Amino acid sequence: MSYSTITRCVNDHAFSDRVLAAIAQEQLTRGDEVNPGLLSANTVWAVASASDVEAAYASALAANNPDPGGDESVITDGMILSHVQGNWPAGTP
């Protein structure tokens, strides 16, 4: 795991937008009062730090993928959703 890769992933706008979309959709599904924009600031780090996400992003960088954070074949929506759900704030539905 590389802190450099995690940082690049977090600062990848396509990736962070996808995490925000997952948070917004999950918030609507749960019907709770979580503000997706506020939650994404912390959650994007947790998702990027997940070993499967970090490894996939690192592999895409090594392969010179021009859009690793936006490429759904690198980091799937299911991977993002799984980590968003796993890092959902305690005490919310």
Residue, then its C-alpha position, 0 to 999 in steps of 0.5 A: m500500500s502506498y500513501s502516494t497512490i492513496t493521495r493521487c486517488v483522493n485527488d482524482h476528481a473522477f474518483s472523488d465524484r464517483v464516491l460522492a455519487a455513491i454517498a448521495q445514492e446511499q443517503l437517498t436509499r437510507g432516507d437519513e439526514v446525512n449531507p453527502g457533500l460533508l460526508s464525502a470529505n472523510t469517506v473518499w479517504a477511507v475508500a481510497s485507502a481500502s486495499d482493493v481500491e488502492a491496489a487497482y488504482a496503483s495497477a492502473l497507474a503502472a499501466n499508464n491508464p489515463d483515467p484510473g479514477g473514472d474507469e469503471s473497469v479499474i475501480t468498479d461501482g460495487m467496490i466503491l459502494s461496498h466501502v461507502q456502506g462499510n464506512w457509513p456513520a454509526g447511528t444512522p439507518 
